[in-house]
Structure formats: structure tokens, C-alpha cells
């Protein structure tokens, strides 16, 4: 495959980040941090690093009980933002340089995703397939929230790396440079977050199986992939894991178990391809089974606990009252506003691409690539049913098979009839929005008043009042944590992070505690202030769950003596926890 300068392709590449920036400007959000709490928490992590926290120290000291919370996020995501910051800081003040860094990085990161998809489509469909791929990507990603300015959570980089791995892995010539790049990309995606383990396993499995079946034809490519995977994991491990944690097993982040299992697989594939490529199919399959057994043995010996979901360790109460309320972690078919439209939007193009891939594999057309697409799409669809956050992966995996279909439809249609426009129908069916239209028509309009009321609780006045107080620990709804950490010097007891289990559990105990127990629990948590937002769903749920608990008592204005309103007229309400009650408390009177 040769690349020549093509102005149309360059314009399509640049169109997507340009549209993302323009959309942000039109919405008056350019220069602001993304709306997702994880975007804001990422900014807090970067600010802590710039303020002197060590590179290897991922502890969030201002969240959770005494001592803070060990975050499982990777520094690899911080790296491009920090590089941009230091570039802009040459000619801009530090505060402005940081704003520009987290503003421009997400639209720039979409170029990695486009490059990966372009490479794959060009490999399989030539120039026509590549052009259709970029056109389709422009429709889908030009306003995608994961790539909007300020959206600095890890998902954009992870999606880009998987797209790059996919695009390089389907190279029909199996060039070692392409496969090595695919191995590096999957290693980096694993280092960023464990949610991609299933997808990475499929890519690794298809590459290894292709070698076992094809033998010598796939030898150099398999060696390149294995070497890239092993090298990428080693580089990421030693670059982001503190020496003191080399022996620590973490199932939700890159650690010794994922490194050793990945090395066993990657180096094992290199060795097998080097020694057994010219042997018979049975020998190669046996070698492949040995590699799989070695990786599984490492997992069982070093980290057997990682065979289960890390979220399974959450207590039943925390799972029910916290995790099950996080929308992106809920099942696809769970009740939510506009559910029918969202199901079509999330699954439509992935199902279409799966059908196209299976049909192509059945016909023996682009067999290796179509099998890889089909396996990834099936896993993405199943994972999306389990948790809706995986739907975005399905969209990425769907683009190359859909763009090949559009390109084939265009070529075949023009060959039969120069005026054919059948490809426009194929292009339209490849857009997620079209699949959402029936649901939008059938679904009743959902009320958004509660969301707007909740947003009102997070206006500037709350942070002005908090910043007027001495540094303290605050009990607030979990959604409030990143914003409080970002805009004040205060600490919070709980935030939406599973490693903050102890803080979340204690916050639930406090807010549902009956009279007679609340004051001791507040003291145990070192709580100085409580923020009450009556519009917040968490407060409503806890008040309903425990009618005699603190959340219900605050809502009903039954104020314990040890809680003093900071400003009775302001909203949301802010209470100071009195260290020593001036008189007998309500808890004592009601107990």
C-alpha cells in the first residue's frame, strides 16, 4: 500500500477536529473542562502533578476517609496533556496554558482514531474504502462527546488506540511493522484501562490463530505483533508503575499480573513463530495451546483474584445504592429516559456491521478481517447489553466494515448504472442517528427539570461559599466530588470511583443513619460540612430508603442541633457540623 498526498483526504482528516472545535464554540463551551465528572477528575490529577505530586503517586489525598483514595488511572493519559501544557507554557501563563492543553487535546486525539480506521479501510478497500471510511467517520465523530474540547477522560485515547490496532492488524500482507504497531497499540490500551481486556484478547487471539493456520505466510507478522505487545507492556509498566508496586497485583490497572501474562503471550508467540512456522498445522496449534496455557498459568499463580470482576468486591449496599445508579455502568435495557431511541442509536450500526462481516466471511471475502470484525462486534454488543458504556467500542469496530460496504455499493452501482445513488442509502444506514429515529418518534418526551435543578446546585455560588470557609472535609453527593476538588481546596468523603469504597460506604451509613448514630459517624468520617441538594437523585433515594435517616431528616427540616446552617437562604443548603453540641441534640431526644 502506497500513500500519496490527496487534498480531499487531508480535508476530511481535518474536518472532524475542526467541527468538534466549532461545535464547542457555538455551544459556548470552548475553553471549559468536559461535563463528565471523570474529565474534571482527570484535571484534578494533572493539577496535583503540576503542584508537586510525584509521577508514580496516584493517590487522591483529598477524596475518601483519612489517607485518601488510591486511583487506578494511568499516567499515560496525562502525558499528552502535560506535553501540550509545557509547549503552551513557553509563551502563555501557566493557568492559560493548562486551559489550552485540555481544550485542544481531545480534538487532536480523534486524529489517532481516524488514522487507525483509515489504515484499515485502505488496506482492505483501497482508496475508495479509505475515502468512504473518512466520510463516515466525519458524520459520526464530528460532534462526538468523547472528543469534544475539554473531554480529557481516557476513553478518547483508548478508542484511538484500539482503532489503530484494528487498522494495522487487518493488513492483508501481514507486514511486521504494521503488526508490531498493532501490538504496541493494544499494549497501550491495556495500560490505560482494563475494560478493553476482552477486545484486546480477541485481537491477540485472531492474530495468533491466523499464524497457527497460515504458518510461514504469517510468521514475520506474528513475530512483530508479539514483540510489539511485549515491548509495549514493558514500557508502559516501568513508565507508570512505582518500583515499590512492582509486586502488587491490581486487577483494575496495569500491574505485575497483566505484565507477566502479556509477556508470556507476546514472547511466546514470537518464539513459536520463530521455531514452528514451517512445521505442520498440528504442531503450530499445539504451540498455540502452550502459549495460552502459559498465560493462564501466570494469571492463576500471580493474580487468581483477577478472574472475577473487581466490582464484585463492592458491598451489596454500595452496589445497590451507588453502582446501580451510575448510568454508564447500567445494563442497556435498564429503564432510562428515551430508552428505545438510545437502544437503536447504540446497537444499530454494530448489528448491521456484524451482519455484513458474517456475510463476507461466509462468502470467503476478506476472511481474516471479517472474522476479526465479527468477533469484536459480537463482544461489543454483548458488553453493551451488560453496560452501556461499551456501545462506543461497537461504533468504532463497525466503521471499517460499513465503509467497505459503502465503497463496494458505490463501485458496483456505478458499474451497472452511472447515475446510481444506491451508495447514499448504504451511507445513511451506516449512521447511528438513523437507527435512533424510530425510537425518537415512538418514545414520549422525557422531563429534564430534575436534571436542571440538580445543575443549579453546582452553580458558582456554591463554590464561592465553600471557598470562604477554612479547608475542611465535606460530605456531598458523589457527583459533586470532582467539581469540589477542582474548584476548592476542600476534601470530600465520597466520589464515583470504586476504589473509594470505604468513603462511599461510610457516606451511605451517615446519610441513612437513625437518630442516635449520626453524630458518631460524622465524627468517624471527620466531616466538617454537609452539602444538601434536594434535587439530587442520590438524596431522594436515600431519603426513601431510610425514612428515619439523616437524608430524610434534613429534607423534612428536622435539624439536629449539631448541624448549623451556614446560610439559611442559600441553595443548595450548606451545614456546619458542630464539634460540641451546645445543648442536647435531636438525636439524643429521639433515640
Helices and strands as residue ranges (DSSP letters): H 7-26, H 37-50, E 59-60, E 69-70, H 75-88, H 94-141, G 145-147, H 155-169, H 176-192, G 194-196, H 197-214, G 215-218, H 219-240, G 243-245, H 256-276, H 281-303, G 304-307, G 310-313, H 316-321, G 323-325, G 327-329, H 339-362, H 367-386, G 388-390, H 391-416, H 422-429, H 432-442, H 449-456, H 460-467, E 473-475, G 478-480, H 481-487, E 491-492, G 498-500, H 501-511, H 518-524, E 529-532, H 537-545, H 550-555, E 563-565, E 573-577, H 586-590
